[in-house]
Amino acid sequence: MTLKIIANKYEILAELGRGGMGRVYKVRHRELNKIYALKLLREHLVEDDNQVARFHSEARIMANL
């Protein structure tokens, strides 16, 4: 298995799901050795300011849970 790293911090352990906005991965923070869920916005949506704002809003809501 090839080790996949995101932002030089997170090791992808598994894909948890995917939808219209992006994909959610189970990741391990390489320095903290903690497990997180990490959602990545689909590449074609990063140019759409409304989609990026929606993504940020969702992230803030999830961070408060």
KOLDO-434734 format. One line per 2 residues: number of its first residue (from 1); their letters; for each residue x, y, z of N, C-alpha, C. Coordinates in steps of 0.05 Angstrom, whole numbers. Each point is the difference from the previous one (the first is absolute). Example, Ala and Ser with C-alpha at 12.3 -4.5 7.8 and 13.67 -1.06 7.14 Angstrom:
! KOLDO-434734
1	as	264 -114 156 -18 24 0 18 24 0 | -7 21 -14 16 24 1 -15 22 14
//
This chain:
! KOLDO-434734
1	mt	17 -24 0 -17 24 0 18 25 0 | -7 19 -17 15 25 -1 -10 19 22
3	lk	18 11 15 -7 19 21 -8 26 -13 | -24 10 6 -9 26 -11 -1 20 23
5	ii	13 23 -5 2 21 20 -13 26 -11 | -15 14 17 -12 25 -8 12 22 17
7	an	8 22 -14 12 24 13 23 -7 18 | 14 -21 -6 24 -9 15 -7 -5 30
9	ky	-26 -3 7 -8 -4 28 -16 -25 4 | -18 -6 -19 -20 -21 4 5 -24 -18
11	ei	1 -23 12 2 -25 -14 -28 -11 -5 | -8 -5 -24 -26 -11 -6 -1 -30 8
13	la	-19 -6 17 -4 -28 9 -22 -14 -16 | -21 16 -7 -23 -12 -14 -18 23 -11
15	el	-14 -6 -22 -21 18 -9 -25 -8 14 | -13 20 13 -24 -5 15 -25 5 -16
17	gr	2 18 -19 -23 6 -17 6 21 -20 | -19 4 -19 3 20 -20 -28 10 -8
19	gg	0 25 -8 -26 12 -8 5 22 -20 | -20 17 -4 1 20 -20 22 21 5
21	mg	6 5 25 20 21 6 28 -11 3 | 3 -25 7 27 -10 4 1 -28 11
23	rv	23 -6 12 4 -26 12 8 4 29 | -7 -20 16 7 0 29 19 -24 4
25	yk	22 6 14 20 -21 5 4 -3 30 | 6 -24 8 11 -5 27 30 4 -3
27	vr	11 19 16 28 6 -2 13 -1 28 | 27 -2 0 15 1 24 19 24 -2
29	hr	-1 18 20 19 22 1 27 -12 7 | 19 5 -17 26 -13 2 16 8 25
31	el	-2 25 9 14 9 23 -14 -6 26 | -26 4 0 -16 -4 25 -9 -28 4
33	nk	2 -17 -21 -10 -27 0 -29 -2 9 | -16 18 -11 -29 0 6 -15 -5 -25
35	iy	-23 -13 3 -17 -7 -23 -22 21 -3 | -4 9 -25 -20 20 -7 -16 -9 -24
37	al	-22 13 -5 -14 -1 -26 7 26 -14 | 8 -2 -25 9 23 -16 -16 0 -26
39	kl	-13 23 -5 -16 2 -24 15 18 -19 | 3 -8 -25 13 15 -21 -21 8 -21
41	lr	0 26 -6 -18 10 -21 9 -9 -27 | -18 -7 -18 7 -8 -27 14 23 -14
43	eh	20 -7 -16 17 20 -13 -16 21 -16 | -20 -9 -15 -14 19 -17 -17 20 16
45	lv	-5 -5 26 -16 18 16 17 21 14 | 26 -3 1 16 20 14 0 27 -14
47	ed	-8 2 -25 -2 25 -14 -27 14 4 | -19 -14 13 -27 10 4 -2 12 28
49	dn	0 26 2 0 14 27 -24 -9 17 | -23 -5 -12 -23 -8 16 4 -28 11
51	qv	11 -18 -15 6 -27 9 21 0 22 | 20 16 -3 22 2 20 -12 11 26
53	ar	-17 21 -1 -13 11 23 -17 -21 14 | -15 -16 -15 -17 -21 11 18 -21 14
55	fh	22 -7 -13 19 -19 11 11 10 27 | 8 25 1 10 12 25 -21 0 22
57	se	-25 7 -8 -22 1 19 -4 -28 12 | 0 -20 -17 -4 -28 9 23 -8 19
59	ar	24 8 -7 24 -7 17 -3 13 28 | -9 25 1 -3 14 26 -21 -15 17
61	im	-22 -7 -13 -21 -14 14 10 -27 11 | 13 -15 -16 11 -26 8 21 2 22
63	an	16 21 -1 20 5 21 -12 5 27 | -24 10 0 -13 6 26 -16 -23 12
65	l	-1 -22 -15 -15 -24 11 17 -14 21
//
